[in-house]
């Protein structure tokens, strides 16, 4: 059987349901509000013990039913280790950090293994002594950290390691080829400025009312504005002065006012998820993370969507070259309270291995280890968009974190989100909003 068919079957087998998927089921991240396995249920099958003669490990996931990134690795590990059973503690994406925080505060043996959703939350867990330091494991196994291309070192906190890079995501531009073809407009290139993107969004906007097609789409996250302001590496979202964001908010509001993107208030009020907008062909282009590739591949495998789509490098500011992008790592860590530290490390080591990278590549998922083989695997899948430009779109020359590793980042993100909303619904002027952002972040950091 050809590789493309094998990969397509793998994707289809991996899906538990064909409902709408995304990085979150709710507005804030991916879709999916159901919880497969309750924490209480897992507690009955543990402590530390065995189920039917098998050793038991518990892992935390979010939206596990609708994403291939976790279950594929869990299944592969169980297949290699038939004496181990993995219990999944699954939570909806936008509830994940809060639920995990409550669980860890209780100092229970479950969970053993933690997939960390936000790097900032990892720092908070370390500060609360909730994560197991893994340097001794790394040393004992002589683990080669160079395979993570600096990612493992970037995750170190106060000189110690508490996690390994599990997956890596960065922003690219998704576009609907059929809509471009119908409009007689050339596809986005891999070397396009943001100004050129705005001009394309104007050209691709058509129709009225429920039949309207928007040239672009910005989801409600503040990252869909602030990312482009930090894309050149000159700033981060933790600054003493946020006036550098003004240009980008002006552009976002202009797109909204001209009707080239859906307005923020409508998206927020109706809880419209970005995946539905793109899948329903309501927009021609959408900046989004590489995680959406696997979601679209699944959608095409199941027959949920059947239009032609492609990807390009994310547009870049005028003062930078093509290949600058913004992204983040997903770490995998071990709870300080695990009663299976060695077995937990074995799972973490496998999940962050080259072998796991190849498994996830079959699902269109990028890992903390980038290899030519994994790139070829992803681009060879049946429902990966055809054409060399789509493969080139996956490459980058400069990769900056969308948020720095700062112990206060979660508090700062809350302020960023609040001010972002007020600017986008025009309750604040841009200048007033950025002044408030500067003051509140300075208060958090103690800079005043």
Order of alpha helices (4+ residues) and beta strands (2+ residues): alpha-alpha-beta-beta-alpha-beta-alpha-beta-alpha-alpha-alpha-beta-alpha-alpha-alpha-alpha-alpha-alpha-beta-alpha-beta-beta-alpha-alpha-alpha-alpha-beta-alpha-alpha
